[in-house]
Amino acid sequence: MNLICRSLHALLAAVALMAFHDTAGAADKYVGRCDVVFEGDSTLHAFTGDITNVPMTVLCETNGSGEALLSTRIEIGPRQLTTHHAKRDANMYKMFQSDRFPKLIAVVTNAPLAAANLSPSSASTNAGTLPVQLTFCGITKEVRATTINPQLLAEALEFELETEVSLNDFKLKPPSVLLGTISVRDRVKVKAHVKLQKEPP
């Protein structure tokens, strides 16, 4: 009888351990695209720019505590950005030193899904937060992005993201004109519309 009990106990322990590993390693994969708009200002006038149809892959992994965590990495070339004004674009590419630094990088690592308020199973009117690490010209800084307007879609995530970027934080120096009388302000607003579809397991 003791042998049977010990064997049963060992079997139950093994099943529990396997279930834990399955939960801890569970991951959902979402693929899709985002459209990004950035808004700046200068001593002369405001300006806008964009980059559209940026491919995205987001992993939503569940850790051992049952917490869902988001991770993604996006790389774009500075010359993919445009303000739809040739001279202004040329100055922007010069500022980003696109010949030396061919990629602008945005990374999200193990960000709590609950804090982002993006779960498609529960509507929320409250804004969420998402920590994003940005790397421009070899300098990495973290910004706190706000997530708003999540859409309740089956097997999908759709939301908007907003943040502000300081050019000074990345030692970015936009060219000035007319002996410095016209210059770009330090803060640039960034807005993104993200739409992702869950891939089948």
N, C-alpha and C positions, 0 to 999 in steps of 0.2 A: 504493500500500500504506500509506504514512504517513497519507494522508487517511482510509483505512478504519480504521486503528488509532486515530487521534484521534477519529473519530466514535464508534467502539465505546467508547472510554474515557469520552467525554462522556455517552454513553447510560447506562453503568454508574454513573457518578457521580450522574446525575439520579435513577436508580432508588434508589440508596442514600440520597440526600437525602430522597426521598419516603418511604422506609421509616422514616427517622429521625423525620420529622415525624408520621407516622402513629402511631409508638410513643409519642412524647412527648405527643401530644395525645389518646391513648386514654383513655377514661373509662367506667367502669361506674357505673350509677345504681341505687341501692337505695332502695326506699320501704317504709315500714312504720310502726310505732308503738312507743311505750315507756310503761311504767308506772313511776312514781317514788314511792318512800316516803321520808319524812324522819323522823328520830328525834332528839328533843331531851330535855333534862333541866332540872329546876328545883330550887330548894331545897325544894320541896314534893313533887313527883313527876315521873316521866318522862311524855312524851307522844309520840304519833306522828301523822303526817299523810300525805296522798298527793295525787297527781294522776294520773289514769289516761287511757289511750288518747290519748297525745300524738302527733300526726302527725310523722313524720320523713322527711327525704330526705337520703341520704348519697351523696356522689360519691367514687368510688375512681379516682383518676387516676394514670397511669404517666408519670413524668418521663423526661427524656432518658437518665438513667442506669439506667432499668429499675426504679426504686423506686416501689412503690405507696403513694400518699398519700391519706389520708382527710380529707374536709371536710364539715361540716354546720353548720346554724344553726337553733336552736330558740327561739321566742318564745312565752311564755305570760303570761297576765294574773295578777297576784297573787291575784285573787279566784277563780281556778280552783283554788287550793290550799285544802285543807280539813283540819282536825284532827277534824272531826265533833263539834265543840263550839262552839256559837254565840258565846259570849263570848270564848273563846280565839281563834277565827277573826277576830272583830272587832279584837282587839288586834294580831293578825298583820297584817291589812290596814293598820292604822294605822302599824305599824312600817315596812312597805314603802312608805308614802306613795303608795298606789295611785292617788290622784287626780292627783298630780304625775308619777308614773312608772308608766304603765299597762302596761309590759312588763318581765318578767324574761327575760334573754337568756343563752343558752349557745352558744358558738361553738367549733368545732374547725376548725383551718386547717392543711392540709398535714401532718397527723400521720402518721408512718410506720406502715403496716399491720403490718410485721414486729414493731415494738415493742409493738403492741397485742395480738399473738398471736390474731388473729381470722380468719386465713385458713381458709376451709372445706376446704382441701385437705390440711391437716396438723393433727392433733390435738395439743394441748399441755396439760399439767397445770400449767404455770407461769403465774403471773399476768402480765398485760401492763400497760402504762401508756399513758395517753392524756392529753395536755395539753388542758385545757378552760378557755376564757376565760369568766368569768361577769361579767355586768353587772347590778348591783342599785342602784337609786336613783342612777343616773348614775356609779357607780364601777365600774371594770373591774379584776378580779384574775384571775390564772391559778391554777388548782388542778391537782394531779396526781391523776388518777383511776386506779383500778385496775380492770382488766378480768379477769373470771374466768368459768369454766364456759362456754367457747365450745362451741357445738353444731355437729357436722358435718352440714350439710344441703345438698342439691344446690341450687345457685344461690341460696343464702340465707345470712344472717348472724344468729345468735342468741347473745346473751351477757348477762352481768350486769356492771354497773359500780358501783363504790363510791368515795366520797370523803368528805371532811369539809370543812365550810365554817365559817369564823370570822365571827361576826356583827360583831365589832369591825373586821375588815378592810374591811367595807362601811359602817362607821359606823351600823350598825343598832342601835337601842336599844329592845328589847322593853319594854313597860310593866311596872312592878313593882306589887305590891299590898301592902296592910297595911304602909304606910310603909317599903317596901323590904325587908321581911322575907322576901317570896317573890319571887324573880327567876329569869329563864331563864339557864341556863349559856351560855357563849360558843360552844362547838363544837356543830354540828349534823351528824349523819351523814346522808348521802344515798345511797340505793341505787336503781338503775334496772334494769329488765329490758327489753332491747331485742330486737326481732324485725323483721328486714328481709328483703325479697324482691328479688332482682335483676330489673330490668326488661329486657325483650327489647331488643336493639339496634335 
